[in-house]
Each structure stands twice: as structure tokens, then as C-alpha cells.
Amino acid sequence: MHYQYHCACCNKVLASSDKECSECGSHNIRSPYGFWIFCILSCLAVAILFKSVQVYLQQHDTEATTQLNIFEVLKQDDKN
């Protein structure tokens, strides 16, 4: 599969060395790699978000288990 550059205005196939479209004169040339870069960055962002939520929930669970409720405090006072 051969990736090709395209003109943003008329969608004509261009070479990678072309600086402007020979048909319409546009300087807007679309790269064939833009979509793939977007996909990779999106997946990376989702992975970072997922891991940060996982770490947050794990940290939140450990904080909840270390806190004493009022009944445990009263039991400790009764033993002393």
C-alpha cells in the first residue's frame, strides 16, 4: 500500500516534494500520516487516562480502609 499526499482543495495526488498543487495552486497539502498520528496520540491519551483513574481509585481505597470509624475508636477506649 503506497501512501500519497493530496491537495486539500482539489484532492489531486501530489508528490512528497511538491510545495504547491499544479492544478489549483494551493499550498495546503494533506499528509498521509496525519490520521495515524492522531490515532496513536488518541490511544496514548486513553491509556494515560485509564491508568490515572486506576491509580486514583486504588489510592482512594487504601485511604478508606485505613480510616477508623467511631465504633472502632470506642472499642479501643473500652479496652484501655
N, CA, C and O atoms as a GROMACS GRO file, in nm:
protein
  320
    1MET      N    1   0.085  -0.117   0.000
    1MET     CA    2   0.000   0.000   0.000
    1MET      C    3   0.089   0.123   0.000
    1MET      O    4   0.176   0.137   0.086
    2HIS      N    5   0.069   0.210  -0.094
    2HIS     CA    6   0.152   0.329  -0.109
    2HIS      C    7   0.075   0.451  -0.061
    2HIS      O    8  -0.034   0.481  -0.111
    3TYR      N    9   0.132   0.521   0.038
    3TYR     CA   10   0.068   0.641   0.089
    3TYR      C   11   0.099   0.759  -0.001
    3TYR      O   12   0.211   0.774  -0.049
    4GLN      N   13  -0.002   0.843  -0.024
    4GLN     CA   14   0.014   0.955  -0.116
    4GLN      C   15  -0.028   1.084  -0.049
    4GLN      O   16  -0.117   1.086   0.036
    5TYR      N   17   0.037   1.192  -0.089
    5TYR     CA   18  -0.001   1.325  -0.045
    5TYR      C   19  -0.111   1.376  -0.137
    5TYR      O   20  -0.112   1.346  -0.257
    6HIS      N   21  -0.204   1.454  -0.081
    6HIS     CA   22  -0.317   1.507  -0.159
    6HIS      C   23  -0.329   1.657  -0.136
    6HIS      O   24  -0.294   1.709  -0.030
    7CYS      N   25  -0.380   1.725  -0.238
    7CYS     CA   26  -0.412   1.867  -0.227
    7CYS      C   27  -0.538   1.879  -0.142
    7CYS      O   28  -0.633   1.802  -0.158
    8ALA      N   29  -0.540   1.976  -0.051
    8ALA     CA   30  -0.655   1.993   0.037
    8ALA      C   31  -0.774   2.054  -0.036
    8ALA      O   32  -0.888   2.036   0.007
    9CYS      N   33  -0.750   2.125  -0.147
    9CYS     CA   34  -0.860   2.189  -0.220
    9CYS      C   35  -0.923   2.096  -0.323
    9CYS      O   36  -1.044   2.074  -0.322
   10CYS      N   37  -0.840   2.043  -0.412
   10CYS     CA   38  -0.897   1.966  -0.524
   10CYS      C   39  -0.873   1.816  -0.511
   10CYS      O   40  -0.917   1.739  -0.597
   11ASN      N   41  -0.806   1.772  -0.404
   11ASN     CA   42  -0.780   1.631  -0.376
   11ASN      C   43  -0.695   1.562  -0.483
   11ASN      O   44  -0.705   1.440  -0.501
   12LYS      N   45  -0.614   1.637  -0.553
   12LYS     CA   46  -0.524   1.580  -0.654
   12LYS      C   47  -0.405   1.515  -0.584
   12LYS      O   48  -0.355   1.566  -0.485
   13VAL      N   49  -0.360   1.401  -0.637
   13VAL     CA   50  -0.245   1.331  -0.581
   13VAL      C   51  -0.119   1.409  -0.616
   13VAL      O   52  -0.098   1.448  -0.730
   14LEU      N   53  -0.034   1.430  -0.512
   14LEU     CA   54   0.088   1.506  -0.530
   14LEU      C   55   0.208   1.425  -0.482
   14LEU      O   56   0.194   1.331  -0.404
   15ALA      N   57   0.326   1.463  -0.529
   15ALA     CA   58   0.449   1.401  -0.481
   15ALA      C   59   0.486   1.464  -0.347
   15ALA      O   60   0.439   1.573  -0.313
   16SER      N   61   0.568   1.394  -0.271
   16SER     CA   62   0.607   1.445  -0.139
   16SER      C   63   0.695   1.568  -0.149
   16SER      O   64   0.706   1.644  -0.053
   17SER      N   65   0.758   1.590  -0.263
   17SER     CA   66   0.846   1.706  -0.279
   17SER      C   67   0.772   1.830  -0.329
   17SER      O   68   0.830   1.938  -0.330
   18ASP      N   69   0.646   1.816  -0.371
   18ASP     CA   70   0.570   1.931  -0.422
   18ASP      C   71   0.536   2.027  -0.309
   18ASP      O   72   0.496   1.986  -0.200
   19LYS      N   73   0.552   2.155  -0.337
   19LYS     CA   74   0.521   2.258  -0.237
   19LYS      C   75   0.384   2.322  -0.262
   19LYS      O   76   0.326   2.382  -0.172
   20GLU      N   77   0.333   2.308  -0.385
   20GLU     CA   78   0.201   2.361  -0.417
   20GLU      C   79   0.137   2.271  -0.523
   20GLU      O   80   0.206   2.198  -0.593
   21CYS      N   81   0.006   2.279  -0.532
   21CYS     CA   82  -0.069   2.199  -0.629
   21CYS      C   83  -0.054   2.260  -0.767
   21CYS      O   84  -0.069   2.381  -0.784
   22SER      N   85  -0.024   2.177  -0.865
   22SER     CA   86  -0.008   2.227  -1.002
   22SER      C   87  -0.143   2.258  -1.068
   22SER      O   88  -0.147   2.332  -1.166
   23GLU      N   89  -0.251   2.204  -1.014
   23GLU     CA   90  -0.382   2.226  -1.073
   23GLU      C   91  -0.450   2.353  -1.020
   23GLU      O   92  -0.500   2.433  -1.099
   24CYS      N   93  -0.451   2.372  -0.888
   24CYS     CA   94  -0.522   2.488  -0.831
   24CYS      C   95  -0.429   2.589  -0.765
   24CYS      O   96  -0.472   2.699  -0.731
   25GLY      N   97  -0.302   2.554  -0.745
   25GLY     CA   98  -0.206   2.646  -0.686
   25GLY      C   99  -0.210   2.654  -0.534
   25GLY      O  100  -0.147   2.741  -0.475
   26SER      N  101  -0.284   2.566  -0.471
   26SER     CA  102  -0.297   2.566  -0.325
   26SER      C  103  -0.168   2.518  -0.260
   26SER      O  104  -0.098   2.431  -0.312
   27HIS      N  105  -0.138   2.576  -0.145
   27HIS     CA  106  -0.022   2.534  -0.066
   27HIS      C  107  -0.062   2.439   0.047
   27HIS      O  108   0.024   2.394   0.124
   28ASN      N  109  -0.189   2.409   0.056
   28ASN     CA  110  -0.238   2.318   0.160
   28ASN      C  111  -0.229   2.175   0.110
   28ASN      O  112  -0.309   2.130   0.028
   29ILE      N  113  -0.130   2.103   0.160
   29ILE     CA  114  -0.108   1.965   0.119
   29ILE      C  115  -0.130   1.875   0.240
   29ILE      O  116  -0.069   1.894   0.345
   30ARG      N  117  -0.219   1.778   0.223
   30ARG     CA  118  -0.250   1.686   0.332
   30ARG      C  119  -0.151   1.570   0.335
   30ARG      O  120  -0.123   1.508   0.232
   31SER      N  121  -0.099   1.544   0.453
   31SER     CA  122  -0.006   1.434   0.472
   31SER      C  123  -0.082   1.303   0.489
   31SER      O  124  -0.190   1.303   0.548
   32PRO      N  125  -0.028   1.193   0.439
   32PRO     CA  126  -0.096   1.064   0.459
   32PRO      C  127  -0.078   1.010   0.600
   32PRO      O  128  -0.143   0.912   0.637
   33TYR      N  129   0.008   1.071   0.679
   33TYR     CA  130   0.036   1.020   0.812
   33TYR      C  131  -0.041   1.092   0.922
   33TYR      O  132  -0.031   1.054   1.039
   34GLY      N  133  -0.117   1.192   0.889
   34GLY     CA  134  -0.191   1.269   0.988
   34GLY      C  135  -0.292   1.186   1.065
   34GLY      O  136  -0.304   1.199   1.187
   35PHE      N  137  -0.363   1.100   0.995
   35PHE     CA  138  -0.464   1.016   1.060
   35PHE      C  139  -0.399   0.917   1.156
   35PHE      O  140  -0.450   0.894   1.265
   36TRP      N  141  -0.286   0.859   1.116
   36TRP     CA  142  -0.218   0.761   1.200
   36TRP      C  143  -0.160   0.826   1.325
   36TRP      O  144  -0.164   0.768   1.433
   37ILE      N  145  -0.107   0.946   1.310
   37ILE     CA  146  -0.054   1.017   1.426
   37ILE      C  147  -0.167   1.049   1.522
   37ILE      O  148  -0.151   1.037   1.644
   38PHE      N  149  -0.282   1.092   1.469
   38PHE     CA  150  -0.398   1.119   1.552
   38PHE      C  151  -0.441   0.993   1.628
   38PHE      O  152  -0.471   1.001   1.748
   39CYS      N  153  -0.445   0.879   1.560
   39CYS     CA  154  -0.486   0.753   1.625
   39CYS      C  155  -0.389   0.713   1.736
   39CYS      O  156  -0.432   0.671   1.844
   40ILE      N  157  -0.260   0.724   1.711
   40ILE     CA  158  -0.161   0.686   1.811
   40ILE      C  159  -0.170   0.778   1.932
   40ILE      O  160  -0.165   0.730   2.046
   41LEU      N  161  -0.182   0.908   1.910
   41LEU     CA  162  -0.192   1.001   2.022
   41LEU      C  163  -0.322   0.982   2.100
   41LEU      O  164  -0.323   0.996   2.222
   42SER      N  165  -0.430   0.950   2.030
   42SER     CA  166  -0.557   0.924   2.099
   42SER      C  167  -0.548   0.800   2.187
   42SER      O  168  -0.595   0.800   2.301
   43CYS      N  169  -0.488   0.695   2.136
   43CYS     CA  170  -0.471   0.572   2.215
   43CYS      C  171  -0.381   0.598   2.336
   43CYS      O  172  -0.408   0.546   2.444
   44LEU      N  173  -0.277   0.676   2.317
   44LEU     CA  174  -0.188   0.710   2.428
   44LEU      C  175  -0.263   0.790   2.535
   44LEU      O  176  -0.245   0.765   2.654
   45ALA      N  177  -0.345   0.884   2.493
   45ALA     CA  178  -0.423   0.964   2.588
   45ALA      C  179  -0.522   0.877   2.665
   45ALA      O  180  -0.540   0.896   2.786
   46VAL      N  181  -0.586   0.784   2.597
   46VAL     CA  182  -0.682   0.695   2.664
   46VAL      C  183  -0.609   0.605   2.763
   46VAL      O  184  -0.660   0.581   2.872
   47ALA      N  185  -0.492   0.555   2.727
   47ALA     CA  186  -0.415   0.469   2.818
   47ALA      C  187  -0.370   0.546   2.942
   47ALA      O  188  -0.376   0.493   3.052
   48ILE      N  189  -0.325   0.670   2.925
   48ILE     CA  190  -0.284   0.752   3.039
   48ILE      C  191  -0.403   0.783   3.128
   48ILE      O  192  -0.391   0.778   3.250
   49LEU      N  193  -0.516   0.815   3.069
   49LEU     CA  194  -0.637   0.844   3.146
   49LEU      C  195  -0.682   0.720   3.225
   49LEU      O  196  -0.716   0.731   3.342
   50PHE      N  197  -0.681   0.605   3.160
   50PHE     CA  198  -0.722   0.481   3.226
   50PHE      C  199  -0.630   0.449   3.344
   50PHE      O  200  -0.677   0.413   3.451
   51LYS      N  201  -0.500   0.463   3.324
   51LYS     CA  202  -0.405   0.432   3.430
   51LYS      C  203  -0.417   0.532   3.545
   51LYS      O  204  -0.406   0.493   3.662
   52SER      N  205  -0.438   0.660   3.515
   52SER     CA  206  -0.451   0.758   3.622
   52SER      C  207  -0.578   0.734   3.703
   52SER      O  208  -0.577   0.752   3.825
   53VAL      N  209  -0.687   0.696   3.639
   53VAL     CA  210  -0.810   0.663   3.712
   53VAL      C  211  -0.788   0.539   3.798
   53VAL      O  212  -0.836   0.533   3.911
   54GLN      N  213  -0.717   0.441   3.744
   54GLN     CA  214  -0.689   0.319   3.820
   54GLN      C  215  -0.604   0.350   3.944
   54GLN      O  216  -0.634   0.300   4.052
   55VAL      N  217  -0.502   0.431   3.930
   55VAL     CA  218  -0.418   0.470   4.044
   55VAL      C  219  -0.499   0.551   4.145
   55VAL      O  220  -0.485   0.530   4.266
   56TYR      N  221  -0.582   0.642   4.096
   56TYR     CA  222  -0.665   0.722   4.187
   56TYR      C  223  -0.760   0.634   4.268
   56TYR      O  224  -0.772   0.651   4.389
   57LEU      N  225  -0.825   0.539   4.202
   57LEU     CA  226  -0.918   0.451   4.273
   57LEU      C  227  -0.845   0.362   4.372
   57LEU      O  228  -0.896   0.336   4.481
   58GLN      N  229  -0.728   0.315   4.336
   58GLN     CA  230  -0.650   0.231   4.426
   58GLN      C  231  -0.606   0.312   4.549
   58GLN      O  232  -0.611   0.261   4.661
   59GLN      N  233  -0.564   0.434   4.528
   59GLN     CA  234  -0.522   0.520   4.639
   59GLN      C  235  -0.643   0.555   4.727
   59GLN      O  236  -0.631   0.560   4.849
   60HIS      N  237  -0.757   0.579   4.664
   60HIS     CA  238  -0.877   0.612   4.739
   60HIS      C  239  -0.922   0.494   4.825
   60HIS      O  240  -0.968   0.514   4.938
   61ASP      N  241  -0.909   0.371   4.774
   61ASP     CA  242  -0.947   0.252   4.850
   61ASP      C  243  -0.857   0.233   4.972
   61ASP      O  244  -0.905   0.196   5.078
   62THR      N  245  -0.727   0.257   4.957
   62THR     CA  246  -0.636   0.239   5.070
   62THR      C  247  -0.661   0.344   5.177
   62THR      O  248  -0.646   0.315   5.296
   63GLU      N  249  -0.698   0.465   5.138
   63GLU     CA  250  -0.730   0.568   5.236
   63GLU      C  251  -0.857   0.533   5.312
   63GLU      O  252  -0.867   0.558   5.432
   64ALA      N  253  -0.954   0.475   5.244
   64ALA     CA  254  -1.081   0.440   5.308
   64ALA      C  255  -1.063   0.326   5.407
   64ALA      O  256  -1.132   0.322   5.509
   65THR      N  257  -0.972   0.233   5.380
   65THR     CA  258  -0.954   0.120   5.471
   65THR      C  259  -0.872   0.158   5.593
   65THR      O  260  -0.883   0.092   5.696
   66THR      N  261  -0.790   0.261   5.585
   66THR     CA  262  -0.707   0.299   5.699
   66THR      C  263  -0.780   0.390   5.796
   66THR      O  264  -0.733   0.407   5.909
   67GLN      N  265  -0.891   0.448   5.758
   67GLN     CA  266  -0.964   0.536   5.846
   67GLN      C  267  -1.046   0.453   5.946
   67GLN      O  268  -1.107   0.353   5.909
   68LEU      N  269  -1.045   0.495   6.070
   68LEU     CA  270  -1.122   0.426   6.173
   68LEU      C  271  -1.260   0.489   6.184
   68LEU      O  272  -1.274   0.611   6.177
   69ASN      N  273  -1.359   0.405   6.202
   69ASN     CA  274  -1.491   0.460   6.225
   69ASN      C  275  -1.512   0.480   6.375
   69ASN      O  276  -1.427   0.441   6.455
   70ILE      N  277  -1.623   0.538   6.412
   70ILE     CA  278  -1.648   0.577   6.552
   70ILE      C  279  -1.658   0.455   6.643
   70ILE      O  280  -1.619   0.462   6.760
   71PHE      N  281  -1.710   0.343   6.593
   71PHE     CA  282  -1.725   0.223   6.675
   71PHE      C  283  -1.589   0.162   6.709
   71PHE      O  284  -1.570   0.112   6.820
   72GLU      N  285  -1.495   0.165   6.616
   72GLU     CA  286  -1.361   0.112   6.643
   72GLU      C  287  -1.288   0.198   6.746
   72GLU      O  288  -1.215   0.147   6.830
   73VAL      N  289  -1.308   0.328   6.739
   73VAL     CA  290  -1.247   0.418   6.836
   73VAL      C  291  -1.304   0.391   6.975
   73VAL      O  292  -1.229   0.388   7.072
   74LEU      N  293  -1.434   0.373   6.984
   74LEU     CA  294  -1.497   0.345   7.114
   74LEU      C  295  -1.453   0.211   7.170
   74LEU      O  296  -1.437   0.198   7.291
   75LYS      N  297  -1.434   0.111   7.085
   75LYS     CA  298  -1.386  -0.021   7.132
   75LYS      C  299  -1.244  -0.010   7.188
   75LYS      O  300  -1.212  -0.072   7.289
   76GLN      N  301  -1.161   0.069   7.122
   76GLN     CA  302  -1.023   0.086   7.170
   76GLN      C  303  -1.022   0.157   7.305
   76GLN      O  304  -0.942   0.125   7.392
   77ASP      N  305  -1.112   0.255   7.323
   77ASP     CA  306  -1.121   0.325   7.450
   77ASP      C  307  -1.169   0.232   7.562
   77ASP      O  308  -1.124   0.243   7.676
   78ASP      N  309  -1.263   0.141   7.530
   78ASP     CA  310  -1.313   0.046   7.630
   78ASP      C  311  -1.204  -0.051   7.673
   78ASP      O  312  -1.199  -0.088   7.790
   79LYS      N  313  -1.119  -0.093   7.584
   79LYS     CA  314  -1.012  -0.186   7.616
   79LYS      C  315  -0.907  -0.121   7.705
   79LYS      O  316  -0.847  -0.187   7.790
   80ASN      N  317  -0.886   0.007   7.687
   80ASN     CA  318  -0.786   0.078   7.768
   80ASN      C  319  -0.845   0.113   7.899
   80ASN      O  320  -0.778   0.172   7.983
   0.00000   0.00000   0.00000
